[in-house]
Amino acid sequence: MTTQHATGTRKEWLAARLELLEAEKELTRRSDELARRRQALPWVRVEKEYKFETDEGAATLKDLFKGRSQLMVYHFMFGPEWKAGCPSCSAIADGFDGSVAHLANHDVTLMAVSRAPLVKLQAYKRRMGWHFPWASSFGGEFNFDFNVAFTEEQQRKGTIEYNFKRGGHVMDEANAPEPVRQFAATCGTDAPSFTRDRPGLSTFALEDSVIYHTYSTYSRGVDGIWSMYQWLDRAPKGRNEQGPWWKRHDEYGPY
């Protein structure tokens, strides 16, 4: 059986590839411009005293910088009552775990923060074989203030503000999309509880002992740090998906 995809000669491929190269270069230049615009955003002073639990003990937001001037926080979906972290966040964490050492030696601390108690985060981290620092914000307001956690009342009233817009989330197990129910079940929770935590990335700067919030991104905004998608976007069949297909890396069979 022959392929249904377009075929051609090497000369035809090269001509098409060179045309695509110009578009790729333009995208790179546009990406560089967007990076400059991110860095040009006004910084907002963080006035609230947030508390966390880490492997080293109780910590403040300033402590999370670990002596560096920049902090990047991945908002990892792991609710207080869950038995495991979100599969999607776990796939993202697989990709950034190896970057921590490089960033640390470039004045940037990369850390995950979740609402689950520290003991759960530590156990899950051991299971996954990760090494990145992971802080618990259990019982605090950090996740709520940065719009990645919501109360049941907010969910019920549709007053959730996520990805810079307001809207309701799944409240009834019956009307939840099947992938949401499946992901929730793998975390040991139900769909309404699962959707009260959301993913995101927030960055902070520390200057003269003052902490500033500099940037946050949510939803598809985290695609750029989801490394498996960067690979798939260059694969012959692209993302080639009809819905969520990924699992935690220890849940696949042999490969």
N, C-alpha and C positions, 0 to 999 in steps of 0.2 A: 504493500500500500504506500503510495507516495504522499508526501506532505501536502496539506491544503494551504500552507503558508506560501507567500510569494517567494519565488526563487529567481536567481539571475547569475550572471557571470561575475567573476572577480572584479572586472572593470566597472560593472554596474553597481556592485556593492560598494566599491571605493567611492564612486561619485555620490551615492546616497549617503555614505558615511561622512564624507567631507561636508556635505550640506547640513547634516545633523550636528557635526562638530561646531559649526558656527552658532547654531541654536544653543548648544551646550555651553559655549563660551559666553553667550549673552545671559544665560541663566546664572552662570557663575558670577558674572559682573553684577547682576541684579541681586544675587544672594549677598555679595560683599556690601552692596549699598544698604540692604536691609539690616545687616549686622551693624553698620555704622549708625543707622537710625535707632536700633535697639540701645546702643551705647550712649546715644544722645538724649535718651528719655530723661526727664527730670527725676532726680532721686527724692524719695519720700522718707523722712526721718521716722524711724520706728520708736515709738514712745513707750509701748507696753513692755512689761517684763515677762517674757515667756519662760516657762520652765520645762525641762526635758529630763529624761532618764537615759543615760548612755552606759556603755560598757565600763566607763571610768567613773560612773556615779552621777549624781545630780548635776545638771548643767543649765546655763542660761543660753540665750541665742548667741551672745558674744562668745561663749565657750565653744560653740559649734564651729567657729572659724578656725580653731586649733592654731592660733597664732598667725594666721594668714589674713590678707586684706579683702579676700573675696570668698563668698560662700554660695554654693549652688545646692539647692534643696530639691530633690526629687520627691514629690508627694506620692508616696507608695500606698496604694489602696490595701489596707489591712485594718479592718474594724476591730474594736475591742473584744467582741464576742466571737470573732471568726477563728477557725481552726487552721487556716492557711492563707497566704497572701494571694492577691488577684493574679490569675494566670497571665494576663496581658502585662501587668507591671513586672511580673517575674521574667517575662521574655525581654522586656526593656532592660531590666537589671542585669541579665546575662550579658548584655551588650556593653554596659558601662562599667561593670565591675573592674575590668582590666585597665580602665582609664584613670582610676583614682590616683595611683602612684605618679603617673605623668602629670596630672593636674596639680597634685600636691607640690610638685617640684617646679610649678609655674605660678605659685602664690594663689592657688585656687583649691579650696576644700569642697569636695563633692560628697554629699551625705544624703541618705534617705531619711524621711521622717514619716511615721505612721502613728495612728491612734491606738493601736494594740499595745498592751503592756510589754515591757522590755523582754520579759522571759519568753514570750511568744515569738518576738522578733529574733531573739538569739537562737531559739530552737529551729526556726524556719531557715535562718541564715546557715546554720550548720547543715541542715538537710540539703540546701541548695549549693553548698560549697562556696559561698561568697565571702569576700573580704572587705567590702566597702563599709564605712561606718554607718550605723543605723540608730537613730534616736527615737525614743517613744515620747509622744506628746499626750499620752493618756491622761484624761481628766482636764486637759488644758484647752485653751481657745485658739491655739495657733492654726490648726487646720480649718476651723470655722472662719477665722479672720481672713485667711487667704483663699477662701471660697472653694475648698476641696472637701468639706464635710458639712453636713446639713442635718437639722433636727427632723424628727418625724412630723412635727407641726408644720415646718417649712415645706416639707414634701407634700403634705396633705393640702395645704393652702395654695400650693403652686408659687411660693415666694422664693424659690431657690434661684440664686444668681450664679450661674456657672458659665465660663467662657465669655464673660462680660455681657451676658444677657439673662433675662429672667424667664423662667419656665418651670413647669412641673416635671416630676420624675415618676418612675414607676411606683405605684403605691400598693396595688393589688397583685398578688402572685398570679392570678388568673390572666391578667392582661399583659403580663411581662413577655417580651420577646423570648423565644425559646433559648437563644444563646445566652441571654442574661440569666435565665433560670439555671441553665447548665453551669455557667461560671459560678453563680452563687452557691450552687450545691457543692462544687469542688472546694469552696471556701468554708463549707460547713454553716452556711447561712441561707436566708431566703432572698428573693429578688428585691423586695422593698428595702431591706437592710443593706443589701449589696450596693444599691444605687444611692445610698446616702453618703458614700465615700466616692471621690472622683480623683483621677490622676492629674498631674500637672508638674510644672517646674517653676520655681521661684528663685531669684538671685538677689544677693545682698552685698553691700560694700561696707567696710569698716574703715573710718577715717577719724583720727583724733578721738578715739573711744566712742564715736557716734556711729550707730548702725543705720544704714539706709536700705530701703527696699528699692531695687532698681528695675526689675523686670519679672513678669510672670506670663506663662503660656499654658494653655489647657487643650483638651480634646485633641483634634488633629495637629495642634501645635507641637505635640510631643513626637510626632512622626520622625522629625529630624534626628532625634536621639534614639529611635527604635531601630537599631542597626540591622536587624534581619530584613527590614523593608528596604534599606539602602542597597542591600545585596540583591533582593528580589527585583527591584526596579531595573537592574542591569542583567537579569536572567532572561533567557530566550522567551519565556512565557509570562514574564512579569509577575505580578502578585497572584494572578490566576486563582482567585478565590471567590466563593459565593457567600461567605460568611466566616466567622471565626473558625480556624482550623488548628490553631496552635495549642500546645499543652505546656505544662511545666517540663523542664528538660529531663527530669527523672521519670516522667510518665509515658515517654515514647518507648517503643520496643527497640531492639538492637538496630543499629544503623551503620 
